[in-house]
Amino acid sequence: MKKNIILLILLLFPLCVFSKTIWLDKLNVSLMYQDWGTAQVNKSVLGLPLKVAGTNYQRGIGTHSISRFLVNLNGKAKSLSGFVGADDSNDYSGNMEFQILADKKVIWQSGIMHKGMPAKAFSVNLKNVQKVALLVTEGGDGIMYDHADWLNVKFETSGEIKSESVIPEKIVTEKYILTPKEKETPKINSPKVYGVRPGSPFLYTVAATGKRPIVFSAYQLPDGLSIDKETGIITGSLEKKGTYNVIVRADNELGGDFRIVRIIVGDKICLTPPMGWNSWNCWGLGVDDKKVKNAADFMSRKLINHGWTYVNIDDGWEADKRTVDNELMGNYKFPDFKGLSDYIHSKGLKFGIYSSPGPKTCGGYLASYQYEERDAQTWAKWGVDYLKYDYCSYNEVAPVPTEDLIKEPYVVMRKALDKANRDIVYCVGYGAPNVWNWGQEAGGNFWRTTRDITDEWNVVTAIGCFQDVCAQVTKPGCYNDPDMLVVGKLGQGWGAKAHDSYLTPDEQYSHISLWCLLSAPLLIGCDMDNMDDFTLNLLTNDEVIAVDQDPLAMPSKKIITDEGQIWYKHLEDGAVAVGFFNIDPYAILWNQKDSEQIQKMKYKMTVTLSQLGLNGKYMVHDLWRQKDLGTVDNSFETEMPYHGVSFVKFVPVK
């Protein structure tokens, strides 16, 4: 009898020792790679208690899409079980989906989930699985409100398990310049169309590269406008609605160039996406008068002749109280806004400012709530040309907001701007969900479609790769804004030390190319006084910029391939701009040993003319290198580096 008991104990002993439960929240979740925020243990991604559909959970991981987490099981795990759900801390019902992958194959999917849905249970068999990945994907409406929870998740295993990094350790690569040097003969790069309201001050600079001095002239210029022959700055005002086709010329000792500019006097402005600089990503709340003037000086020396126009102050300019007649002045850092505006305008540039519809801005400064008309008149008096209006602190006014309640304060400001005798480009700013559905109705010229961007590849792709969700609303005067360009020296606006963009050179070429295909506002966010030749070259390729500034502003379209994504849009001249991107927003590196090989590979993609809605013969032109690649009449194959781009234009051959 004793021997039988001993034998039974020996048989059961391995199960007692090696069969155990390991909770997900006990693993190293700092390796959970997500596209907004940081994974939180036993809390939502916002640091609040875990709650899904009103039910509290004591343990779990709060994350945000797109989220990836890889666990090495060594073939020892038996099962994985738990619950998933959209956290109640989401302000709005963003769509997301949870997936579980075993050795690269999807073995469970939650289906689309959003705030208010009860948590969904799962239980999967992991027998003989080496590695498992937990993934939260975007659900078809962008990543804006995708706070996601893994709840009471546990592994049953007979051995040790550990989390692993899902991203390759970046290989340091040298910056390289693709764009040829500018020619000394004049070349005009201005937008081909310009909108202005009757009676509004007119300011348009003929952007032209070439050896100086250049003499500028304009033919068929309507009465009320005049051109400065030395600077190419056209000023004045036009009272009568209509369309005027003006021929602008730029001549130097080596030759000349001309362009027909269509001036449309009517109800629409901002007929091509704005191009300029914003203070936030480099200076944050530390912006001041001198830094803004320095940015204007640099833009007038290096960028204006490529179409860059706006010099925009973000948050941090406001005084701590209004005057006795309720005017909001600048704080000690901005002693003379009218003088600053005049300084910027004297260089042929335009001036932008920042506020919010709530009582306070995102940075805690005074905002425009209940003072919209007063502020609009003040800005018009100063000479403001651009307003970024972030959705901050309005939850104090509307604690349980609906889409109509969110839209309301933007309509109020639009009406206030319309009463000002000045054209002010209007950005319906950060924080509003599904803003592309109503931004135009609210009077916006463009609208922020996403959370704040940072110079991380996964963030750039999580934003850029899903802009097809809202692309259909794009048209002249109405643009989706995927946030600023994260190239150059950045960081202080994010509370970090100034640093060169963390994007690799290939990633920066991809970033600029995709934003141009999207007809996005191009807003530089770097310290322009410390711009290197590589960054300057990125920002001064006129053929690339022309794709962004195309007067048609056609919606871009996306094709998903095994090697990435192809984006394309039709242009006014009958050509089609096409970007081939080595992008996979859901990429998981299953084995770090493959990291170096993956990053050194070249990736090939092919597109047929029929996929682009074309037929006939086309010359393929490389936009970054500014050279022809040959003709095609059926399909085109190209190659790009890891996270890189091949950016071309298909030009019809007659």
DAKALIN-V491624 format. One record per residue. N is the residue number from 1. PHI is phi in radians with two decimals (none if undefined). OMEGA is omega as a letter, one per 20 degrees, with the letter a starting at -180 (NA if undefined). D_CENTER is the distance of its C-alpha to the mean C-alpha in Angstrom with 2 decimals. Layout:
N_PHI_OMEGA_D_CENTER, N_PHI_OMEGA_D_CENTER
This chain:
1_none_a_74.26, 2_-1.08_r_72.77, 3_-1.11_r_71.81, 4_-1.11_r_69.96, 5_-1.13_a_67.98, 6_-1.09_r_67.10, 7_-1.09_r_66.04, 8_-1.10_r_63.84, 9_-1.09_a_62.19, 10_-1.13_r_61.55, 11_-1.20_a_60.01, 12_-1.45_a_57.70, 13_-1.02_r_56.84, 14_-1.05_r_54.03, 15_-1.17_a_52.32, 16_-1.16_a_52.67, 17_-1.39_a_51.30, 18_-1.79_r_48.52, 19_-1.70_a_47.24, 20_-2.56_r_44.86, 21_-1.78_r_41.87, 22_-2.14_a_38.68, 23_-1.42_a_36.09, 24_-0.99_a_32.40, 25_-1.27_r_31.90, 26_-1.64_r_34.41, 27_-1.47_a_32.34, 28_-1.39_a_29.96, 29_-1.40_r_26.82, 30_-1.13_r_25.01, 31_-1.53_r_24.37, 32_-1.25_a_22.45, 33_-1.75_a_19.02, 34_-2.34_a_16.30, 35_-1.73_r_12.57, 36_-2.77_r_13.10, 37_1.25_a_16.28, 38_-2.25_r_19.53, 39_-1.03_a_22.15, 40_-2.07_r_25.09, 41_-1.52_r_28.74, 42_1.04_r_30.61, 43_-2.56_r_27.95, 44_-1.24_a_24.80, 45_-1.09_r_21.47, 46_-1.55_r_21.93, 47_1.46_a_25.36, 48_-1.70_r_27.31, 49_-1.01_r_30.16, 50_-1.18_r_29.34, 51_-2.58_r_29.99, 52_-2.26_r_29.47, 53_0.90_r_31.00, 54_1.46_r_33.12, 55_-1.74_r_34.55, 56_-1.49_r_34.30, 57_-2.22_a_34.06, 58_-1.43_a_35.39, 59_-2.39_a_33.69, 60_2.70_r_30.55, 61_-2.19_r_27.04, 62_-1.63_a_24.11, 63_-2.40_a_20.77, 64_-2.67_a_17.42, 65_-1.22_i_15.91, 66_-1.35_a_15.27, 67_-2.20_a_18.40, 68_-2.37_r_20.90, 69_-2.51_a_24.34, 70_-1.97_a_27.08, 71_-2.17_r_30.75, 72_-1.51_a_33.59, 73_-1.74_a_36.65, 74_0.96_r_39.06, 75_1.24_a_40.53, 76_-1.72_a_42.11, 77_-1.36_r_40.23, 78_-1.83_a_41.84, 79_-2.77_r_39.35, 80_-2.41_a_36.19, 81_-2.55_r_36.10, 82_2.76_a_34.43, 83_-2.38_r_32.22, 84_-2.36_r_28.55, 85_-3.06_r_26.86, 86_-1.44_a_24.00, 87_-1.18_r_24.67, 88_-1.14_r_26.02, 89_-1.25_r_23.80, 90_-1.05_r_20.96, 91_-1.18_a_20.90, 92_-2.39_a_20.39, 93_-1.58_r_21.20, 94_-1.27_a_18.17, 95_-1.55_r_19.34, 96_-2.63_r_19.68, 97_-2.44_r_22.28, 98_-1.71_r_24.24, 99_-2.39_r_25.72, 100_-2.13_a_28.35, 101_-2.00_r_28.84, 102_-2.02_a_32.15, 103_0.84_r_32.37, 104_1.38_a_29.31, 105_-1.86_r_30.65, 106_-1.24_r_29.43, 107_-2.00_r_32.42, 108_-2.75_r_31.12, 109_-2.37_a_28.43, 110_-1.44_a_28.18, 111_1.39_a_26.94, 112_-1.13_r_24.22, 113_-2.23_r_24.56, 114_-2.66_a_23.35, 115_-0.94_r_24.57, 116_1.75_r_28.28, 117_-1.42_r_29.31, 118_-1.12_r_31.95, 119_-1.04_a_31.27, 120_-1.93_a_32.08, 121_-1.45_r_34.55, 122_-2.52_r_34.51, 123_-2.70_a_37.05, 124_-2.20_r_36.82, 125_-1.50_a_39.38, 126_-2.00_a_38.38, 127_-0.99_r_41.68, 128_1.19_r_41.41, 129_-1.38_a_37.60, 130_-1.46_a_36.50, 131_-2.43_r_32.88, 132_-2.17_r_30.95, 133_-2.09_r_27.20, 134_-1.81_a_25.80, 135_-2.24_r_22.50, 136_-2.03_a_20.40, 137_-1.80_r_18.29, 138_-1.30_a_15.81, 139_-1.87_r_18.15, 140_1.81_r_16.74, 141_-2.36_a_14.76, 142_1.45_a_11.58, 143_-1.76_a_11.90, 144_-0.95_a_11.89, 145_-2.20_a_15.66, 146_-2.17_r_16.95, 147_-1.25_a_19.32, 148_-2.16_a_21.80, 149_-2.19_r_25.30, 150_-1.71_a_27.69, 151_-2.09_r_31.05, 152_0.85_a_34.48, 153_-1.53_a_33.50, 154_-2.46_r_36.33, 155_-1.77_r_37.52, 156_-1.82_a_41.18, 157_-2.56_r_42.09, 158_-1.85_r_45.12, 159_-2.62_a_43.38, 160_-1.33_r_40.73, 161_-2.27_r_37.03, 162_-2.64_r_34.08, 163_-1.44_a_30.30, 164_-2.32_r_28.63, 165_-1.18_r_25.33, 166_-1.79_a_23.20, 167_-2.05_r_21.28, 168_-1.27_r_23.05, 169_-1.28_a_23.92, 170_-1.11_r_22.12, 171_-1.43_r_24.53, 172_-1.22_r_24.25, 173_-2.13_a_23.78, 174_-1.33_r_24.57, 175_-1.22_a_22.23, 176_-2.42_a_23.31, 177_-1.91_a_23.11, 178_-1.75_a_23.15, 179_-1.31_r_23.29, 180_-1.11_r_26.93, 181_-1.12_r_28.24, 182_-1.12_r_28.39, 183_-1.43_a_31.71, 184_-1.43_r_34.08, 185_-1.27_a_34.81, 186_-1.09_r_32.72, 187_-2.49_a_29.63, 188_-1.51_a_27.91, 189_-2.14_a_24.10, 190_-1.17_r_23.72, 191_-1.01_a_22.03, 192_-1.46_a_24.70, 193_-2.48_a_24.48, 194_-2.54_a_24.41, 195_-1.88_r_24.90, 196_-2.60_r_26.95, 197_-1.52_r_28.96, 198_-0.98_r_32.74, 199_1.49_a_33.99, 200_-1.36_r_30.70, 201_-1.00_a_30.62, 202_-1.86_r_29.48, 203_-2.54_a_27.61, 204_-2.44_r_26.50, 205_-1.83_r_26.65, 206_-1.27_a_27.75, 207_-1.44_a_25.54, 208_-2.59_r_27.82, 209_-1.65_a_28.24, 210_2.32_a_31.75, 211_-1.11_r_34.62, 212_-1.54_j_35.45, 213_-1.39_r_37.30, 214_-2.02_r_35.89, 215_-1.79_a_37.59, 216_-1.80_r_35.52, 217_-2.57_a_37.09, 218_-2.50_a_36.32, 219_-2.01_a_38.53, 220_1.12_r_38.87, 221_-1.25_a_37.07, 222_-1.17_r_37.92, 223_-1.00_a_40.15, 224_1.89_r_38.32, 225_-2.10_r_36.04, 226_-2.50_a_36.91, 227_-2.04_r_35.39, 228_-1.43_a_35.90, 229_-1.18_a_37.34, 230_-1.53_a_36.32, 231_-1.86_a_32.66, 232_1.35_a_31.73, 233_-1.49_r_30.62, 234_-1.78_a_31.59, 235_-2.33_r_32.43, 236_2.26_r_34.50, 237_-2.76_a_34.11, 238_-2.21_a_34.93, 239_-1.63_a_36.79, 240_-1.76_r_37.25, 241_-1.12_r_34.77, 242_2.70_r_34.53, 243_-2.04_a_32.95, 244_-2.15_r_34.00, 245_-1.66_a_33.63, 246_-1.91_r_33.88, 247_-1.67_r_34.56, 248_-1.83_a_33.18, 249_-2.21_r_34.71, 250_-2.36_a_34.24, 251_-2.27_r_37.35, 252_-2.35_a_38.52, 253_-1.17_a_41.59, 254_-1.76_a_40.13, 255_2.71_a_39.13, 256_-2.74_r_36.80, 257_-2.58_r_33.99, 258_-2.43_r_33.38, 259_-2.63_r_30.82, 260_-1.53_r_31.29, 261_-1.92_a_28.98, 262_-1.62_r_29.05, 263_-1.67_a_29.21, 264_-1.93_r_28.94, 265_-1.70_a_30.54, 266_-3.03_a_29.86, 267_-1.67_a_27.68, 268_-1.93_r_24.25, 269_-2.17_r_22.25, 270_1.00_a_18.91, 271_-1.36_r_19.90, 272_-2.28_a_17.28, 273_-1.04_r_13.68, 274_-1.10_r_14.03, 275_-2.22_a_13.87, 276_3.14_a_14.61, 277_-2.29_r_14.30, 278_-2.20_a_13.53, 279_-1.35_a_15.85, 280_-1.13_a_14.17, 281_-1.14_r_12.78, 282_-1.84_a_16.14, 283_-2.04_a_18.65, 284_0.96_a_17.67, 285_-1.32_r_20.75, 286_-1.53_r_22.80, 287_-1.10_r_21.85, 288_-2.58_a_25.05, 289_-0.98_a_26.69, 290_-1.13_r_27.42, 291_-1.09_r_23.92, 292_-1.21_r_22.65, 293_-1.12_r_25.60, 294_-1.08_r_25.00, 295_-1.11_r_21.46, 296_-1.12_r_23.12, 297_-1.08_a_25.84, 298_-1.13_a_23.63, 299_-1.09_a_21.65, 300_-1.23_r_25.03, 301_-1.44_a_26.43, 302_-2.03_a_23.77, 303_-2.11_a_20.94, 304_-1.04_a_22.42, 305_-1.37_r_24.27, 306_-1.99_r_21.16, 307_1.77_r_19.90, 308_-1.29_a_17.91, 309_-2.29_a_19.20, 310_-1.58_r_17.71, 311_-2.05_a_18.53, 312_-2.02_r_17.02, 313_-1.55_r_18.41, 314_-1.60_a_16.47, 315_-1.13_r_18.60, 316_1.90_a_21.97, 317_-1.68_a_23.97, 318_-1.41_r_26.05, 319_-1.22_a_29.77, 320_-1.48_r_31.10, 321_-2.74_r_33.15, 322_-1.45_r_33.70, 323_-1.27_a_36.72, 324_-1.10_r_39.83, 325_-1.79_r_38.61, 326_1.19_r_35.21, 327_-1.46_r_33.22, 328_-1.65_a_30.26, 329_-1.70_r_30.61, 330_-1.36_r_28.77, 331_-1.40_a_29.81, 332_-1.05_a_31.84, 333_-1.36_a_28.91, 334_-2.29_a_28.75, 335_-1.29_a_32.40, 336_-2.61_a_32.06, 337_-1.20_r_29.02, 338_-1.11_r_31.01, 339_-1.15_r_31.97, 340_-1.12_r_28.44, 341_-1.07_r_27.29, 342_-1.06_r_30.31, 343_-1.08_a_29.59, 344_-1.16_a_26.08, 345_-1.13_a_27.50, 346_-1.10_r_30.39, 347_-1.66_a_28.14, 348_1.39_a_26.82, 349_-1.81_a_23.47, 350_-2.10_a_22.03, 351_-2.09_a_21.54, 352_-2.10_a_18.99, 353_-2.43_a_19.49, 354_-2.38_r_18.25, 355_-2.80_a_19.92, 356_-2.50_a_19.89, 357_-1.36_r_22.06, 358_-1.54_r_23.83, 359_-1.18_a_26.56, 360_-2.25_r_24.33, 361_-1.39_r_20.88, 362_-1.07_r_18.59, 363_-1.52_r_20.48, 364_1.55_r_23.81, 365_-1.62_r_24.80, 366_-1.09_r_26.51, 367_-2.08_a_24.44, 368_-1.84_a_25.56, 369_-0.98_a_27.07, 370_1.25_r_30.40, 371_-2.22_a_30.07, 372_-1.06_a_27.63, 373_-1.17_r_30.15, 374_-1.09_a_31.41, 375_-1.21_r_28.02, 376_-1.07_r_27.15, 377_-1.16_r_30.53, 378_-1.09_a_30.08, 379_-1.14_r_26.80, 380_-1.09_r_28.46, 381_-1.11_r_31.41, 382_-1.22_a_29.33, 383_1.75_r_27.66, 384_-1.23_a_24.08, 385_-1.99_a_21.98, 386_-2.74_r_18.65, 387_-2.23_r_18.00, 388_-1.72_a_15.01, 389_-2.17_a_16.52, 390_-1.37_a_15.12, 391_-1.38_a_16.92, 392_-2.15_r_18.91, 393_1.10_r_22.56, 394_-1.25_r_23.25, 395_-1.15_r_24.43, 396_-1.23_r_27.50, 397_-1.56_a_28.22, 398_-2.19_a_27.27, 399_-1.07_r_27.65, 400_-2.09_a_27.38, 401_-1.31_r_24.76, 402_-1.97_a_24.61, 403_-1.04_r_22.21, 404_-1.15_r_24.81, 405_-1.19_r_25.17, 406_-1.24_a_21.48, 407_-1.18_a_21.52, 408_-0.92_a_24.77, 409_-1.16_r_23.78, 410_-1.26_r_21.15, 411_-1.14_r_24.00, 412_-1.02_r_26.25, 413_-1.20_r_24.10, 414_-1.04_r_23.68, 415_-1.12_r_27.49, 416_-1.18_r_27.91, 417_-1.14_a_25.80, 418_-1.14_r_27.83, 419_-1.43_r_30.98, 420_-1.43_a_29.96, 421_-1.46_a_31.34, 422_-2.83_r_28.11, 423_-1.43_r_24.99, 424_-2.12_r_22.05, 425_-1.10_a_18.60, 426_-2.09_r_17.30, 427_-1.78_r_13.87, 428_-1.30_a_14.33, 429_-1.48_a_12.41, 430_-1.01_r_11.18, 431_1.96_a_13.51, 432_-1.65_a_14.84, 433_-1.34_r_15.10, 434_0.82_a_14.96, 435_-1.12_a_14.40, 436_-1.13_r_14.09, 437_-1.31_a_17.75, 438_-2.43_a_19.00, 439_-1.04_r_16.70, 440_-1.20_r_18.81, 441_-1.10_r_21.98, 442_-1.39_r_21.03, 443_1.59_r_20.92, 444_-1.32_r_17.28, 445_-1.52_r_16.18, 446_-2.75_a_12.56, 447_-2.63_r_11.04, 448_-1.26_a_8.26, 449_-1.70_a_8.00, 450_-2.68_r_7.07, 451_-1.23_a_8.32, 452_-1.03_r_7.65, 453_-1.49_r_5.88, 454_-2.34_a_8.93, 455_-1.51_r_10.39, 456_-2.13_a_11.55, 457_-1.00_a_11.47, 458_-1.13_r_11.74, 459_-1.27_r_8.71, 460_-1.02_a_6.53, 461_-1.29_r_8.71, 462_-1.08_r_8.95, 463_-1.42_a_5.51, 464_-1.22_a_5.96, 465_-1.19_a_9.68, 466_-2.03_r_10.24, 467_-1.26_r_8.90, 468_-1.16_r_12.58, 469_-1.01_a_13.52, 470_-2.03_a_12.78, 471_-1.05_a_13.09, 472_-1.11_a_16.73, 473_-1.52_a_16.38, 474_-1.16_r_14.97, 475_-2.91_a_17.80, 476_-0.94_a_18.92, 477_1.53_a_18.16, 478_-2.45_a_15.80, 479_-2.37_r_12.10, 480_-1.43_a_9.17, 481_-2.02_r_6.38, 482_-1.48_r_2.86, 483_1.52_a_3.62, 484_-1.26_r_5.75, 485_-1.39_a_7.07, 486_-1.84_r_8.79, 487_-2.15_a_11.98, 488_1.49_a_15.42, 489_-1.63_a_17.10, 490_-2.28_r_15.13, 491_2.14_a_16.06, 492_-1.15_r_18.39, 493_-1.14_r_16.07, 494_-1.74_a_15.59, 495_1.34_a_19.38, 496_-1.97_r_19.56, 497_-1.25_r_21.52, 498_-1.06_a_20.13, 499_-2.70_r_19.34, 500_-1.13_r_18.08, 501_-0.84_r_14.68, 502_-1.28_r_15.45, 503_-1.21_r_13.83, 504_-1.19_r_16.81, 505_-0.96_r_17.46, 506_-1.07_r_17.03, 507_-1.16_r_13.60, 508_-1.23_r_12.60, 509_-1.06_r_14.20, 510_-1.13_a_12.32, 511_-1.01_a_8.84, 512_-1.11_a_10.16, 513_-1.07_a_12.04, 514_-1.16_r_9.60, 515_-1.07_r_7.45, 516_-1.20_r_11.09, 517_-1.13_a_12.27, 518_-1.43_a_9.91, 519_0.94_a_11.41, 520_-1.48_r_8.23, 521_-0.97_r_9.23, 522_-1.83_a_9.49, 523_-2.11_r_9.86, 524_-1.24_r_11.38, 525_-2.07_a_11.56, 526_-1.79_r_14.60, 527_-1.33_a_18.33, 528_-1.28_r_19.43, 529_-1.14_a_23.07, 530_-2.03_a_22.48, 531_-1.49_r_20.52, 532_-1.51_a_22.15, 533_-1.11_r_23.12, 534_-1.08_a_20.61, 535_-1.14_r_17.57, 536_-1.05_r_19.48, 537_-1.14_r_20.16, 538_-1.01_a_16.54, 539_-1.67_a_15.97, 540_-2.22_r_19.30, 541_-1.49_a_19.66, 542_-1.21_r_20.65, 543_-1.26_r_20.82, 544_-1.18_a_17.19, 545_-1.06_a_16.19, 546_-1.06_r_18.67, 547_-1.13_r_16.77, 548_-1.15_a_13.92, 549_-1.60_a_16.77, 550_-1.02_a_19.02, 551_-1.06_r_21.01, 552_-1.22_a_20.95, 553_0.81_a_17.21, 554_-1.26_r_18.02, 555_-1.06_r_15.90, 556_-1.51_a_14.81, 557_-2.20_a_16.52, 558_-2.15_r_16.32, 559_-2.11_r_19.33, 560_-1.63_r_19.59, 561_-2.18_r_22.11, 562_-1.12_a_23.89, 563_-1.75_r_22.14, 564_2.68_a_18.55, 565_-2.39_r_16.81, 566_-2.02_r_17.63, 567_-2.01_r_15.44, 568_-2.62_r_17.38, 569_-2.61_a_17.93, 570_-1.43_a_21.19, 571_-1.96_a_21.80, 572_-1.06_a_24.34, 573_-1.49_r_26.85, 574_1.62_r_27.22, 575_-1.43_r_25.22, 576_-2.27_r_22.39, 577_-1.55_a_19.42, 578_-2.33_r_18.83, 579_-2.02_r_16.59, 580_-1.82_a_18.17, 581_-2.06_r_15.97, 582_-1.45_a_17.62, 583_-2.27_r_15.20, 584_-2.40_a_16.55, 585_-1.12_a_14.32, 586_-1.83_a_17.71, 587_-1.05_r_19.44, 588_-2.24_r_22.29, 589_-1.47_a_24.52, 590_-1.36_a_27.89, 591_-2.54_a_29.91, 592_-1.08_r_29.00, 593_-1.12_a_31.81, 594_-1.50_a_29.70, 595_-1.00_a_26.85, 596_-1.14_a_28.10, 597_-1.08_a_29.18, 598_-1.06_a_25.87, 599_-1.30_a_24.01, 600_-1.68_a_26.70, 601_-1.29_r_26.83, 602_-1.82_a_25.96, 603_-2.02_a_24.51, 604_-1.89_r_25.74, 605_-2.39_r_24.46, 606_-2.27_r_26.39, 607_-2.31_r_25.69, 608_-1.68_r_28.47, 609_-1.06_a_28.68, 610_-1.12_r_29.41, 611_-1.11_a_26.10, 612_-1.65_a_24.49, 613_1.28_a_27.09, 614_-2.07_r_29.08, 615_-2.67_a_32.70, 616_1.90_a_34.82, 617_-1.99_a_34.32, 618_-2.36_r_31.18, 619_-1.49_r_30.65, 620_-1.65_a_27.68, 621_-2.09_r_26.12, 622_-1.35_a_23.95, 623_-1.34_r_21.32, 624_-1.22_a_20.60, 625_-1.54_r_24.35, 626_0.96_r_25.37, 627_-2.59_r_28.26, 628_-1.34_a_29.77, 629_-1.94_a_30.09, 630_2.05_a_32.77, 631_-1.76_r_33.29, 632_-2.38_r_32.71, 633_-2.34_a_34.24, 634_-2.45_a_33.32, 635_-2.49_a_30.61, 636_-2.39_r_28.54, 637_-1.97_r_27.93, 638_-2.48_a_25.70, 639_-2.34_r_24.86, 640_-2.52_r_21.94, 641_-1.36_r_21.82, 642_-0.98_a_20.40, 643_1.06_a_16.58, 644_-1.78_a_17.14, 645_-2.48_r_17.01, 646_-2.04_a_19.70, 647_-2.00_a_18.48, 648_-2.31_r_21.39, 649_-2.27_r_22.74, 650_-1.63_a_25.64, 651_-1.87_a_28.02, 652_-1.09_r_31.03, 653_-1.71_a_34.38, 654_-1.59_NA_37.07
